[in-house]
Amino acid sequence: MPSIPPHNDRWHNPFDGRPFVSLTHPEPEIHALTLETGASLHDMIDVVAALPRLIYVDNRRRTPWDSAVTLYLRALPDLGTPRFGGP
Protein backbone atom coordinates (compact mmCIF):
# COMPACT_ATOMS: atom_id res chain seq x y z
CA MET A 1 0.00 0.00 0.00
CA PRO A 2 1.51 3.37 -0.97
CA SER A 3 1.84 6.01 1.72
CA ILE A 4 0.50 8.71 -0.62
CA PRO A 5 -3.04 8.16 -1.89
CA PRO A 6 -3.61 8.32 -5.66
CA HIS A 7 -4.49 11.72 -7.04
CA ASN A 8 -8.07 12.39 -7.99
CA ASP A 9 -10.18 15.50 -8.25
CA ARG A 10 -12.56 14.47 -5.47
CA TRP A 11 -12.06 15.86 -1.97
CA HIS A 12 -12.18 13.14 0.69
CA ASN A 13 -14.87 13.22 3.35
CA PRO A 14 -13.41 12.60 6.83
CA PHE A 15 -16.86 11.65 8.12
CA ASP A 16 -17.47 8.73 5.72
CA GLY A 17 -16.85 6.16 8.45
CA ARG A 18 -13.04 6.27 8.42
CA PRO A 19 -11.42 9.04 10.44
CA PHE A 20 -8.09 10.23 9.04
CA VAL A 21 -7.03 11.82 12.35
CA SER A 22 -7.90 10.61 15.84
CA LEU A 23 -7.01 11.76 19.34
CA THR A 24 -6.62 9.66 22.49
CA HIS A 25 -5.25 10.28 25.99
CA PRO A 26 -3.02 7.32 26.97
CA GLU A 27 -1.82 9.11 30.14
CA PRO A 28 -2.78 12.27 32.02
CA GLU A 29 -1.32 15.35 30.28
CA ILE A 30 -0.40 13.24 27.19
CA HIS A 31 -2.30 13.51 23.90
CA ALA A 32 -1.78 10.86 21.20
CA LEU A 33 -2.63 12.17 17.73
CA THR A 34 -2.86 9.40 15.11
CA LEU A 35 -2.61 10.39 11.43
CA GLU A 36 -3.86 7.92 8.84
CA THR A 37 -2.77 7.74 5.21
CA GLY A 38 -4.73 10.39 3.32
CA ALA A 39 -5.01 12.84 6.22
CA SER A 40 -4.77 16.46 5.20
CA LEU A 41 -3.50 19.42 7.18
CA HIS A 42 -7.11 20.56 7.55
CA ASP A 43 -8.05 17.19 9.09
CA MET A 44 -5.30 17.61 11.69
CA ILE A 45 -6.19 21.24 12.44
CA ASP A 46 -9.85 20.31 12.95
CA VAL A 47 -8.80 17.89 15.71
CA VAL A 48 -6.09 19.92 17.47
CA ALA A 49 -7.66 23.41 17.24
CA ALA A 50 -9.44 23.12 20.61
CA LEU A 51 -6.52 21.55 22.49
CA PRO A 52 -4.44 23.44 25.04
CA ARG A 53 -0.87 24.52 24.28
CA LEU A 54 1.18 21.39 23.56
CA ILE A 55 4.78 20.38 23.05
CA TYR A 56 5.88 17.52 20.77
CA VAL A 57 7.34 14.57 22.73
CA ASP A 58 7.65 11.51 20.46
CA ASN A 59 6.22 9.67 17.45
CA ARG A 60 5.70 6.02 16.53
CA ARG A 61 4.20 3.99 13.74
CA ARG A 62 0.96 2.37 14.79
CA THR A 63 2.32 -0.98 13.56
CA PRO A 64 5.61 -1.82 11.79
CA TRP A 65 3.85 -2.44 8.45
CA ASP A 66 1.38 0.47 8.64
CA SER A 67 1.89 3.97 7.27
CA ALA A 68 -0.19 5.56 10.07
CA VAL A 69 1.83 7.46 12.64
CA THR A 70 1.02 8.56 16.19
CA LEU A 71 2.42 11.83 17.51
CA TYR A 72 2.71 12.13 21.28
CA LEU A 73 2.18 15.61 22.68
CA ARG A 74 2.37 16.87 26.27
CA ALA A 75 0.25 19.70 27.60
CA LEU A 76 2.28 22.74 28.64
CA PRO A 77 1.61 24.21 32.08
CA ASP A 78 -0.26 27.50 32.18
CA LEU A 79 2.38 30.06 33.14
CA GLY A 80 0.09 33.06 32.85
CA THR A 81 0.68 36.06 30.61
CA PRO A 82 4.20 36.28 29.14
CA ARG A 83 6.24 39.04 30.79
CA PHE A 84 7.47 40.54 27.51
CA GLY A 85 4.42 40.06 25.33
CA GLY A 86 3.63 37.13 23.07
CA PRO A 87 0.50 35.09 22.52
N, C-alpha and C positions, 0 to 999 in steps of 0.2 A: 504494500500500500504506500503510495507516495505521500510525503509530508505536506505537499502543496496541492490543494484540490485543483481539478481541471478548470480552466477558464470557461466561463459561460456568461451570457449577458443577464442572467437572472440573479437578483439579490437573494441571499439565503434568509430564511425566516427562523430566528432562534427559538421561536415558540412552537415549532412543528413536532414537538415530542422529543427532540434531542438537543439538550442545552450545550452550547459551545464553550461556555464559561460557567464554572460553579464555585461556590464558596463554602468552606466548612471551617469549624473551629476545633482542631484536634487537642488543643490545650488552652487554658486561660491566657489571654493576651496574644495568642497566635492565630493568624488567619491563613488558611491554606486555599490558594486560588488555583484551580485547575483549568488549563486551557486545552481545549480539544482541537484537532486538526480542522481547519476551516474557520476558526474564531477570528473575528476582526477586531481592530482597535476599539470600535464602537461597542462591540459585545463586552469587552473588558471594562470599558469606562462605565457602561450601564450597571455593572456589578459593583465596582469599587467606588463609585461617586459618593455614596452615603457613608462610607467607612471613615473612621477617625484617621488622624495622621499616622502613617505606617513607615517602617523601615524594612528594606529587603534583608532577609536572613539567609535563605538557602533555596535551592531548587532540586527537584528530582523528577525523573521519568515516572509515570504511573506504574508501568511495567517495563522490563528490558526490551520488549519487542514492540512497544506502543510509541506513537509519536506525541501523545499527550504529555504535558509537563505540568507539575505542580510547583508553584512559587510559594514559599513560606515567608510571611510578613509578620512583624511584631509591632504591636501598637506602641506609639511613643507616649511617654508621660506628658500630661498637660503641665507645662511650665509657666503658664500665664502669658501675658503680653511681652513680646521681645523688647528688651531695653532700648535698642537702637532702631526700632522700626521693624518692618518685615510683615509677612502675612499673619 
